[in-house]
C-alpha cells in the first residue's frame, strides 16, 4: 500500500496548515509549488490525478459536483479531501488531515470524496 500524497488547491493553501503537515513528514504539493495558480477546479483535479495525488480543498460544492461528474463519465481521480472553510480552526484542520494521511493508503482514496 502506498502513502497518500496531497495536492493542495489554490484556495486551500493555508501556510500554517502546510507547514505543520510538512513538519510531520507528509508529502504535499501546492498549486503555487506546481505553477498552477488561476486554473479551473477541473484542471486542478486533472493535474492532481496525473500526479497520483489526492486533492485537498475547501471548495466543497464545486468539487462535489466534479466528483459526481467524473464518476458519471467513467473518469478516475486520485481522491478528493474536502473541509468546509469555516467549520474548523487551523489546528483542527491539521489534526484531521494528519489523521487521514497517516491512516488511509492512496489506493483507498481512488475515486473517493472524503469530507473532514
C-alpha positions in Angstrom: 0.0 0.0 0.0 1.3 3.4 -0.9 1.3 6.6 1.2 -1.4 9.1 0.4 0.1 12.2 -1.1 -1.7 15.6 -1.3 -2.1 18.2 -3.9 -3.4 21.4 -2.3 -5.6 23.6 -4.5 -5.1 27.4 -4.6 -8.0 28.3 -2.3 -6.9 25.8 0.4 -3.3 26.7 0.9 -3.2 28.0 4.4 0.5 28.4 5.3 0.1 27.2 8.9 -1.6 24.0 7.8 1.0 23.4 5.0 4.0 24.0 7.4 2.5 21.8 10.1 1.8 18.9 7.7 5.3 19.1 6.1 6.9 19.3 9.6 5.1 16.0 10.3 6.7 14.5 7.2 3.7 14.4 4.9 4.2 14.7 1.2 2.2 17.6 -0.2 2.4 19.8 -3.3 0.6 23.1 -3.5 -0.9 24.8 -6.6 1.7 27.5 -6.1 4.6 25.0 -6.0 3.3 23.4 -9.2 2.8 26.7 -11.0 -1.0 26.0 -11.3 -2.4 29.2 -9.9 -5.5 30.6 -11.6 -6.5 27.3 -13.2 -10.0 25.9 -13.1 -11.1 23.3 -10.5 -11.4 20.7 -13.2 -7.8 21.4 -14.3 -6.7 21.2 -10.7 -8.3 17.8 -10.3 -6.9 16.5 -13.6 -3.4 17.7 -12.6 -3.7 16.1 -9.1 -4.8 12.8 -10.8 -1.9 12.9 -13.3 0.5 13.3 -10.3 -1.2 10.5 -8.4 -2.2 12.8 -5.6 -5.5 13.3 -3.7 -6.6 16.9 -3.9 -7.3 18.8 -0.7 -9.8 21.7 -1.0 -12.0 24.0 1.0 -14.3 24.3 -2.1 -16.7 21.6 -1.1 -19.6 22.4 -3.5 -17.6 22.6 -6.8 -15.5 19.5 -6.0 -18.6 17.5 -5.0 -20.0 18.3 -8.5 -16.7 17.4 -10.1 -16.6 14.1 -8.2 -20.1 13.3 -9.4 -19.3 14.3 -13.0 -16.1 12.2 -13.0 -17.9 9.1 -11.8 -20.8 9.6 -14.2 -18.4 10.0 -17.1 -16.3 6.9 -16.0 -13.3 9.1 -15.3 -11.0 8.3 -12.4 -9.3 10.6 -9.9 -6.9 10.1 -7.1 -9.3 11.3 -4.4 -10.8 14.5 -3.1 -10.5 15.6 0.5 -12.8 18.5 1.5 -13.1 20.6 4.6 -15.8 23.3 4.7 -13.8 26.5 5.1 -15.5 28.0 8.1 -16.1 24.8 10.0 -12.7 24.2 11.8 -9.8 26.1 13.2 -6.3 25.7 11.7 -5.3 23.3 14.5 -8.4 21.1 13.9 -7.7 21.1 10.1 -4.1 19.9 10.8 -5.3 17.2 13.2 -7.9 15.9 10.8 -5.7 15.9 7.7 -2.8 14.3 9.6 -5.0 11.5 10.9 -6.3 10.8 7.3 -2.8 11.0 5.8 -1.4 8.6 8.4 -4.3 6.0 8.2 -5.6 5.9 4.7 -3.5 4.5 1.8 -3.6 6.1 -1.6 -5.4 3.1 -3.1 -8.3 3.6 -0.7 -8.8 7.2 -1.8 -9.1 6.4 -5.5 -12.4 7.8 -6.8 -13.5 8.7 -3.3 -14.5 12.1 -1.8 -13.8 12.3 1.9 -15.4 15.1 4.0 -13.5 16.0 7.1 
